[in-house]
Amino acid sequence: MEKLAIHGGTPVRENKIFYGRQWVDDDDIRAVSDVLSGDYITCGPMVNELEKNLAKLGGAKYCVVVNSGTSALHCAAIAAGLKEGDEIITTPITFAASANCALYVGAKPVFADVNPETYNIDPDSIEKCITDKTRAVVAVDFTGQVVEINRIREICDKHNLIFIEDAAHSIGTKYDGKPVGSLADMTCMSFHPVKTVTGGEGGAILTDDEDLYKKLVLAHTHGITHDENQMEMAPHEGPWCYEQISLGYNYRMTDFQAALLNSQLKKLDSFSKRRKEIVKKYNEAFADMPEIIVQKEIPESDTTRHLYIIRLNLDLLKCTRREFFDSMSAENVQCQVHYVPVYFFPYYKNMGYERGLCPNAEEIYKGIMSIPLYPKMSDEDVDDVIHAVKKIVEWYRK
Ligand SMILES: Cc1ncc(COP(=O)(O)O)c(C=O)c1O
């Protein structure tokens, strides 16, 4: 048996590998630099082009590009008309922003439990959380695998709820052949550097609904319109006139970020293909290891995986998740945990959320960690990660 690096053995690799990272090449850099030496550096032709590209990719009529996935969710909450006294239902196994978007508009996040095998929000649990205050569902395509769209759509239609899909992980994924972007009332994307394509930061909201689109446009630019049909004062005031007609924010994306994203989108298919290859290699490597539980894949979702989660079967191991995680780190494979259930955080605890709310999510959280997954990984990198997992499992096997 190989001695673990954490106990003084030789690490499986010399340099550290991280759980995710961007891939920015010379074409991307040229695209950004062209914009920087041009006339528009914020909100110019590249943003318009990006909105067209994303709408086409997602099969949606409209797209509004913003400066982060968090702003996308905030704008979606505004466009949905959420306000104080309203409730939204979301998952605890997500980044905090999926729930925070309710708080931004004074509404209350309610946490539904997750499916113990896919880790996505469980439609049965959504139904149990519905009250006469529920106005929306924010369903997260966790790791890139689409939620149970048809069931959630049915529930939303039955109870007159707005369906917001948090697709921060799932750009490039298709469900029953339909692209993410065409499945919910509003689809929110993120372009943070660990995501499948990046703009440094960035986000977008896709919708087919013209009314929601108009509200999204206003929300991301101060509630200001240049459309004479929407104005009261103009044109009497003069041709310079624009009017603020609602409360909005400055959530605009710069043109150089949009240029980076337009360039990155050209590589989405190859990024996607490489992510799928790595997922397949991991799945095969862990298939005969009962100590490692992998996320169940549903056939409807042709998934571009953003994260690869291993869940430790702690009954079969003589270590804690923390010991396993630290051992991976000592082998120079830096993992991360996605996610601490949102309501565990002090901010939520102080609002009265208690542990025990979502038993499946809490159980899953105890054993999970994300191992490296990004397109620039070489086959050797992938082999090193598998080697590290196997080495540690062998050491701690009961
Ligand atoms: C599921 C989910 N929702 C929302 C966000 C927020 O996106 P951003 O970091 O672009 O604000 C993230 C990003 O980390 C995320 O993973």
The ligand as an SDF file (V2000), in Angstrom:
LIG
                    3D

 16 16  0  0  0  0  0  0  0  0999 V2000
  -25.6670   27.8860   -8.3760 C   0  0  0  0  0  0  0  0  0  0  0  0
  -25.1190   29.2820   -8.4170 C   0  0  0  0  0  0  0  0  0  0  0  0
  -25.9720   30.3150   -8.4540 N   0  0  0  0  0  0  0  0  0  0  0  0
  -25.5330   31.5820   -8.5200 C   0  0  0  0  0  0  0  0  0  0  0  0
  -24.1880   31.8790   -8.5460 C   0  0  0  0  0  0  0  0  0  0  0  0
  -23.7560   33.2920   -8.5720 C   0  0  0  0  0  0  0  0  0  0  0  0
  -23.0040   33.5990   -9.6850 O   0  0  0  0  0  0  0  0  0  0  0  0
  -21.8750   34.7260   -9.6650 P   0  0  0  0  0  0  0  0  0  0  0  0
  -20.6920   34.2040   -8.9110 O   0  0  0  0  0  0  0  0  0  0  0  0
  -21.5850   34.9500  -11.1150 O   0  0  0  0  0  0  0  0  0  0  0  0
  -22.4630   35.9340   -9.0310 O   0  0  0  0  0  0  0  0  0  0  0  0
  -23.2680   30.8360   -8.5410 C   0  0  0  0  0  0  0  0  0  0  0  0
  -21.8390   31.1190   -8.6500 C   0  0  0  0  0  0  0  0  0  0  0  0
  -20.9510   30.8700   -8.0420 O   0  0  0  0  0  0  0  0  0  0  0  0
  -23.7290   29.4990   -8.4460 C   0  0  0  0  0  0  0  0  0  0  0  0
  -22.8780   28.4740   -8.4100 O   0  0  0  0  0  0  0  0  0  0  0  0
  1  2  1  0
  2  3  1  0
  2 15  2  0
  3  4  2  0
  4  5  1  0
  5  6  1  0
  5 12  2  0
  6  7  1  0
  7  8  1  0
  8  9  2  0
  8 10  1  0
  8 11  1  0
 12 13  1  0
 12 15  1  0
 13 14  2  0
 15 16  1  0
M  END
$$$$
